[in-house]
Amino acid sequence: MRNAIETCDLRKVYRRRREPDLLALEGLDLQVREGDIFGFIGPNGAGKSTMIKILVGLVRSTSGQARLFGEPCGTPAARRHLGYLPETAVYHEFMAVGELLEVHARLAGVLPGERKVRCQEALEVVRLEDRSRTRLRELSKGMRQRFGIAQALIGRPPLLILDEPTSGLDPLAQLDVKDIILRLKAQGITIFFSSHQLTDVELICDQIGILHRGRMLRCGNLRELLEDSAGIEIRFRGGPAEIPGHEVLEQESDRVVRVSREESDTLVDRLRGAGAHLVGLQVARRTLEQAFFEITRDAGEVEER
């Protein structure tokens, strides 16, 4: 399987006249497989927007490489593979949905004889086919976001880059967007999206990358990510009343302590030596939100980007 997105030692420095230069990305290596949903997460100011702007060709990197399906980002060949929905999209409010979508079809280079079919196809994907004659100003925020996905799809790109696609939406509208993303994946489309909605990322992504201070702290599938940050949960009965440096929880008739993988063997030996009865060991379950907080906390404070 080939990669839809590849970056190698990607670096971006913003040069500023009256202030020190701002390092936004440093040594970023990334591979997004074709057909995957990739969730790109990080604190505010981590460098996510800079990364997306480089991928879509709005910003040039200072050094390193970034490619879409093997083509250098920012080139016409790379753009032909790409559909893009920015975090804040501004539309011509006075235009009807179908009318504006046809404008986007023309901008995407769709031939005149194919435009109506393409527009109808895109509207059906986002379930707005009955809103073709509705003006943009009459749409709800959720519908406008679905229109944004439709315009990104109009050129039938194999890759979609979505910047905060569920931001500010109510729960039902968020569910609509997630459902659309999953249906697009089923069609073989690669989706790269940034989000602060970690529950959404955990539910639908194949791969996840955590960016912090311009560096990729973790990148992999959800299981790997959560196991990397998880510890070992030791269940026991009896033994010492306290364990220095560790919180002991009472769960029904058992006592539970959570430790790192590196500490687990030593602590089990200590508990047995103190007369404790070992009930069991298991990997401590973590949510993506918990893993994210732990990983970014260990990396230090967030800097402005």
C-alpha positions in Angstrom: 0.0 0.0 0.0 1.4 3.4 -1.0 1.4 6.5 1.2 -0.9 9.3 0.5 1.1 11.8 2.6 4.9 11.7 3.3 7.0 14.2 5.0 10.8 13.9 5.7 12.6 16.1 8.2 10.1 18.9 7.6 11.0 22.2 9.1 9.3 25.6 9.1 10.7 28.8 10.6 8.8 32.0 10.4 11.1 35.0 9.9 10.1 38.1 11.9 11.7 41.5 11.6 11.2 42.9 15.1 10.9 39.7 17.1 12.9 36.5 17.3 12.3 33.9 14.5 9.5 31.5 15.3 10.2 27.7 14.9 6.8 26.2 14.0 7.9 22.7 12.8 11.1 20.8 13.5 12.2 17.5 12.0 8.7 16.2 11.2 8.5 12.8 9.7 5.1 11.4 8.8 3.6 8.7 6.6 -0.2 8.5 6.0 -1.2 5.3 4.2 -3.6 5.5 1.3 -7.2 4.7 2.4 -6.6 5.5 6.1 -8.3 8.1 8.4 -5.5 10.0 10.1 -6.2 12.1 13.2 -3.8 15.0 13.7 -4.0 16.3 17.3 -2.1 18.6 19.6 -2.5 21.6 21.9 -3.2 25.0 20.5 0.0 26.4 19.0 1.5 23.0 18.4 2.1 23.7 14.7 -0.9 21.8 13.2 -2.1 24.7 11.1 1.3 25.3 9.7 1.6 21.6 8.8 -1.8 21.7 7.0 -0.9 24.9 5.1 2.3 23.2 3.9 0.4 20.1 2.7 -2.2 22.2 0.7 0.5 24.5 -0.7 -0.4 27.7 1.2 2.9 27.9 3.0 6.4 26.7 1.9 8.6 24.7 4.3 12.0 26.1 5.3 13.6 22.7 4.6 12.7 19.1 4.3 10.2 17.4 2.0 6.4 17.0 1.9 4.7 15.0 -0.8 1.1 13.9 -1.7 1.1 10.6 -3.6 4.7 11.2 -4.4 4.2 14.7 -5.8 5.8 17.7 -4.0 3.3 19.7 -2.0 2.2 23.0 -3.6 2.6 21.8 -7.2 -0.3 21.5 -9.6 0.3 17.7 -9.7 -0.1 17.5 -5.9 -3.2 19.7 -5.8 -5.0 17.4 -8.3 -4.9 14.7 -5.6 -6.3 17.0 -2.9 -9.7 18.3 -1.5 -9.4 20.8 1.3 -11.8 22.2 4.0 -10.3 25.0 6.1 -11.2 25.5 9.7 -13.0 28.8 8.9 -14.7 28.8 5.5 -16.3 31.9 4.1 -18.9 31.5 1.4 -20.9 33.8 -0.9 -24.0 33.9 1.3 -26.3 35.1 -1.5 -25.7 32.1 -3.7 -27.7 28.9 -3.8 -26.0 25.7 -2.7 -26.0 24.1 -6.2 -25.0 27.4 -7.9 -21.9 27.8 -5.6 -21.0 24.2 -5.9 -20.9 24.5 -9.7 -18.5 27.4 -9.3 -16.2 25.2 -7.2 -16.5 22.5 -9.9 -15.3 25.0 -12.5 -12.4 26.0 -10.3 -11.5 22.3 -9.9 -11.3 21.9 -13.6 -14.4 19.7 -14.0 -15.5 19.7 -17.7 -18.8 21.6 -18.4 -20.6 18.4 -19.5 -19.8 16.7 -16.1 -20.5 19.5 -13.7 -24.2 18.8 -13.0 -23.5 15.1 -12.4 -20.5 15.9 -10.1 -22.5 18.5 -8.1 -25.4 16.0 -7.6 -23.0 13.3 -6.6 -21.2 15.5 -4.0 -24.5 16.7 -2.6 -25.8 13.2 -2.2 -22.6 12.2 -0.3 -23.2 14.9 2.3 -27.0 14.5 2.2 -27.8 18.0 0.9 -29.4 17.0 -2.5 -32.7 18.5 -1.4 -31.0 21.8 -0.6 -29.6 22.6 -4.0 -31.7 25.8 -4.4 -31.3 26.9 -0.8 -29.1 30.0 -0.3 -26.0 29.5 1.8 -27.2 32.1 4.4 -30.2 29.9 5.1 -28.2 26.8 6.1 -27.5 25.7 9.6 -23.9 25.6 10.7 -23.9 21.8 10.4 -25.3 22.0 6.8 -22.7 24.6 5.9 -19.9 22.3 7.1 -21.4 19.5 5.0 -21.4 21.8 2.1 -17.7 22.5 2.8 -17.1 18.8 2.5 -19.0 18.7 -0.8 -16.9 21.4 -2.3 -13.8 19.5 -1.2 -15.1 16.4 -3.0 -16.2 18.0 -6.2 -12.9 17.2 -8.1 -13.1 13.5 -6.9 -9.8 13.7 -5.1 -8.2 10.6 -3.5 -7.2 12.7 -0.4 -9.2 15.0 1.8 -7.6 17.4 4.3 -10.1 18.7 6.9 -9.2 21.3 9.4 -11.3 21.0 12.6 -14.4 19.6 10.7 -16.5 19.2 13.8 -15.5 22.3 15.7 -18.5 24.3 17.0 -21.1 21.8 15.8 -23.9 20.4 18.0 -23.7 16.7 18.8 -26.1 15.7 16.0 -24.2 17.7 13.4 -20.9 16.2 14.7 -22.4 12.7 14.2 -23.3 13.6 10.6 -19.8 14.7 9.8 -18.3 11.6 11.4 -20.7 9.4 9.4 -19.7 11.2 6.2 -16.0 10.7 6.9 -16.5 6.9 7.5 -18.5 6.5 4.3 -15.8 8.3 2.3 -13.2 6.0 3.8 -15.3 3.1 2.6 -15.0 4.5 -0.9 -11.2 4.4 -0.6 -10.6 8.1 0.1 -7.8 9.0 2.5 -8.8 11.5 5.1 -6.4 13.6 7.1 -8.0 15.8 9.7 -7.1 17.9 12.7 -9.3 18.1 15.7 -9.6 19.0 19.4 -12.5 16.5 19.7 -10.5 13.6 21.0 -13.5 11.3 21.4 -14.1 11.7 17.6 -10.5 10.9 16.8 -10.6 7.8 19.0 -13.8 6.5 17.4 -13.0 6.9 13.7 -9.2 7.1 13.1 -6.9 4.4 11.9 -3.8 6.3 12.7 -3.1 9.2 15.1 -0.3 11.7 15.4 0.3 13.9 18.4 2.1 17.1 17.7 3.7 19.3 20.4 6.0 22.3 20.0 6.4 21.5 16.3 7.6 17.9 16.9 5.7 14.7 16.6 5.6 13.1 20.0 3.7 9.9 19.1 2.4 8.5 15.8 0.7 5.2 15.3 -2.5 3.3 15.5 -4.8 3.8 18.5 -3.8 0.5 20.2 -0.1 1.3 20.0 -0.7 4.8 21.2 -2.7 3.8 24.2 -0.5 0.9 25.1 2.6 3.1 24.9 1.1 5.4 27.5 -0.6 2.8 29.6 0.8 1.2 32.7 0.1 -2.0 34.5 -2.7 -2.5 36.9 -1.8 -4.8 39.8 -4.7 -6.4 41.8 -3.9 -7.9 45.2 -5.2 -8.6 48.7 -3.5 -8.2 52.0 0.0 -7.0 52.2 1.3 -3.6 53.2 -1.2 -0.9 54.2 0.6 1.7 52.0 3.0 1.6 49.1 5.3 4.7 49.1 5.0 6.7 46.0 1.8 5.0 44.7 -1.9 5.4 45.3 -3.7 2.3 46.3 -7.3 2.1 45.3 -10.0 -0.1 47.0 -12.2 -2.0 44.4 -14.7 -4.3 46.1 -12.6 -6.9 47.9 -9.4 -6.1 46.0 -6.8 -3.5 46.2 -5.4 -1.9 43.0 -2.2 0.0 42.2 -1.2 1.3 38.8 2.5 1.5 37.9 4.6 1.8 34.8 5.6 -1.3 32.9 9.2 -0.9 34.1 8.1 -0.8 37.8 5.7 -3.7 37.6 8.0 -6.7 38.2 9.8 -5.0 41.1 6.5 -4.0 42.8 5.0 -7.5 42.4 8.1 -9.0 44.1 7.8 -6.5 46.9 4.1 -7.2 47.4 4.6 -11.0 47.5 7.5 -10.5 49.9 5.2 -8.5 52.2 2.6 -11.3 52.3 0.2 -9.9 49.7 -1.9 -12.3 47.6 -1.6 -11.4 43.9 -5.1 -11.5 42.2 -4.0 -10.4 38.7 -2.2 -8.1 36.3 -3.5 -6.3 33.3 -2.7 -3.4 31.1 -4.4 -0.3 32.5 -7.0 1.0 30.1 -6.5 4.6 28.9 -8.7 6.8 26.7 -7.1 8.8 24.0 -7.8 11.9 26.1 -5.9 10.5 29.1 -3.0 9.4 26.8 -2.9 12.9 25.2 -2.8 14.7 28.5 0.0 12.4 29.8 2.1 12.6 26.7 1.8 16.4 26.3 2.3 17.0 30.1 5.5 15.0 30.0 6.7 17.0 27.0 6.3 20.3 28.9 4.3 23.5 28.5 2.7 24.6 25.3 4.3 27.4 23.4 2.5 29.8 21.0 2.6 28.9 17.3 
